[in-house]
Amino acid sequence: MTPADFDRLAARTNLREVSLAMARRILVDGLSAAAAGREFGRPRDVASRAGLTAYDAAATAARYMIEYAQSNPDGGDLMAPADVLELVPEHLRSISARADD
C-alpha cells in the first residue's frame, strides 16, 4: 500500500495515533504484525493474543468483504497484513463501487 493511500484511508478512521502508527508500519512498510508489536512495546500481536491464525483472519476478512459488498454501494479495499491478504481470494480484496440503479 502506498503512503498516500494509507493516509487517505487513515483520515476516515477513529483509531488512536499509536494504532495508526502501528498499522502504517505493517501495511506501508511491510513489517510483520509480530515485529510491529515488538517495536511498539507489545510482546505479542493482537492476533496471537486472540488465538487467531492467518487462515482464521483471512476467512473472517473474506466474510466481512462479502457482507460489505452487499451492504455498501461505495465499494472498498481490504487492509490486512501481507500474510493474511495473500490468503484472501483476489476478487474479495477490492470491492468496486456499484452503479446506481
N, C-alpha and C positions, 0 to 999 in steps of 0.2 A: 504494500500500500504506500502511496506517495505521502509525503508530509502534508501537502496541500489537501489531499483527500481526507486525511486524518483530521486536520484542523477543521475542515468543513463539517464533518460528522460530529466531532467533539463539541462544536459550538451548539449543537442541538441536544446535548445531554445535560443531566443534572449531577454528573459524577463529581466527587471531590477531586481536588487538584492532584493529590498523591495517586489516586486511582487512574486519572488520565495520564499521568506521567508514566505509570507502570504499563498501561495499555499502549502508549506510544513506543516504549522500548520493545514490546512484544510484536506489535503489528507493523511498525515502521522500520525499526532497527533489526527485526528478525531474531531477537533474543528469545530463548525458550522461557516458558512460564516459570519453570523452577528457578532458572538463573535470574530472572527478573525479581522473583520473590526473595531470593537471597540478597540481591542488590538493594532492595527496598526494606530490608530488615525483617522479612518474614521467612521463618525457617522452612516452611512448606507452602506451595502454592495453594490457592483456593480449591482447585480440582482435587488435589490429593487429600486435602482435609475432608472433602465431601465424599471421598472414595470413588470418584469418577475416573474412568479410563478415557483415553482419547476416543475410543469407539462409543462409549456412553455419551460423551459430549457431542460427537458427530451425529448420532441418532437423534438426540434431543434437538440439536440445531436444525437438522433437516425437517423434523416435525414442525418446529416453530416457523421455518420458512414457508412450508406448505400452508399453515394456518394464516400467516401474514399475507401471502399471495391472494388468499381468498377474501380477506377482510380489508385490505388496504389497496386502493386504486393507484396510489403513487409509486408502488414498487419499492425496492430496496436491495441492499447488498449485505451479505453475511460478513461480519467481522469476527474472526476467530484466529487463534494461534495456528501456525502453519501445519502442525501435526494433526490438528483437528480438521482444518479446512481441506486437506488432501483426502480425507475420508468421506467428506460430504459430496454427493453426486454433483457434477459440474452444473447441471441445469438448475440446481437449487441454491447455488452460491449467489446468484443475482436474479432478482425478480424484476422484470420490466414493468413500467407503468402501463396500466390498461387505458385503452382509448375510451372516451365517454360514449355511451350508447345513446 
